[in-house]
């Protein structure tokens, strides 16, 4: 007996081929962005095989969203680290300010 349904990889390739004309109509930088999104969705083919109730294109879109959201979460985390570093840096007196106040006190000009 043969398969009655194409594998998820075959379905993915068919969906990708159906987007070929759309892709060609895009600007070069948009083509690259689309290629990145399609590549990201390929990383989830194993999980997509379990989502048999969804259409292949729906699974591709969901996989793209997962990858994009992972990037958003990573960027948020990096932004929080940078923000906390910036806040800590502004709490400390600048080295020049501390030295000048000591010089003024030593010379009696407080």
MODELLER restraints for C-alpha pairs under 7 A, 6 or more apart:
rsr = mdl.restraints
at = mdl.atoms
rsr.add(forms.Gaussian(group=physical.xy_distance, feature=features.Distance(at['CA:8:A'], at['CA:45:A']), mean=6.63, stdev=0.5))
rsr.add(forms.Gaussian(group=physical.xy_distance, feature=features.Distance(at['CA:8:A'], at['CA:48:A']), mean=6.90, stdev=0.5))
rsr.add(forms.Gaussian(group=physical.xy_distance, feature=features.Distance(at['CA:8:A'], at['CA:49:A']), mean=5.71, stdev=0.5))
rsr.add(forms.Gaussian(group=physical.xy_distance, feature=features.Distance(at['CA:9:A'], at['CA:45:A']), mean=6.79, stdev=0.5))
rsr.add(forms.Gaussian(group=physical.xy_distance, feature=features.Distance(at['CA:11:A'], at['CA:56:A']), mean=6.21, stdev=0.5))
rsr.add(forms.Gaussian(group=physical.xy_distance, feature=features.Distance(at['CA:12:A'], at['CA:56:A']), mean=6.46, stdev=0.5))
rsr.add(forms.Gaussian(group=physical.xy_distance, feature=features.Distance(at['CA:15:A'], at['CA:57:A']), mean=6.51, stdev=0.5))
rsr.add(forms.Gaussian(group=physical.xy_distance, feature=features.Distance(at['CA:23:A'], at['CA:31:A']), mean=5.85, stdev=0.5))
rsr.add(forms.Gaussian(group=physical.xy_distance, feature=features.Distance(at['CA:37:A'], at['CA:64:A']), mean=5.66, stdev=0.5))
rsr.add(forms.Gaussian(group=physical.xy_distance, feature=features.Distance(at['CA:40:A'], at['CA:64:A']), mean=5.89, stdev=0.5))
rsr.add(forms.Gaussian(group=physical.xy_distance, feature=features.Distance(at['CA:40:A'], at['CA:67:A']), mean=6.23, stdev=0.5))
rsr.add(forms.Gaussian(group=physical.xy_distance, feature=features.Distance(at['CA:41:A'], at['CA:60:A']), mean=5.38, stdev=0.5))
rsr.add(forms.Gaussian(group=physical.xy_distance, feature=features.Distance(at['CA:41:A'], at['CA:63:A']), mean=4.73, stdev=0.5))
rsr.add(forms.Gaussian(group=physical.xy_distance, feature=features.Distance(at['CA:41:A'], at['CA:64:A']), mean=5.05, stdev=0.5))
rsr.add(forms.Gaussian(group=physical.xy_distance, feature=features.Distance(at['CA:44:A'], at['CA:63:A']), mean=6.16, stdev=0.5))
rsr.add(forms.Gaussian(group=physical.xy_distance, feature=features.Distance(at['CA:48:A'], at['CA:59:A']), mean=6.10, stdev=0.5))
rsr.add(forms.Gaussian(group=physical.xy_distance, feature=features.Distance(at['CA:104:A'], at['CA:110:A']), mean=5.47, stdev=0.5))
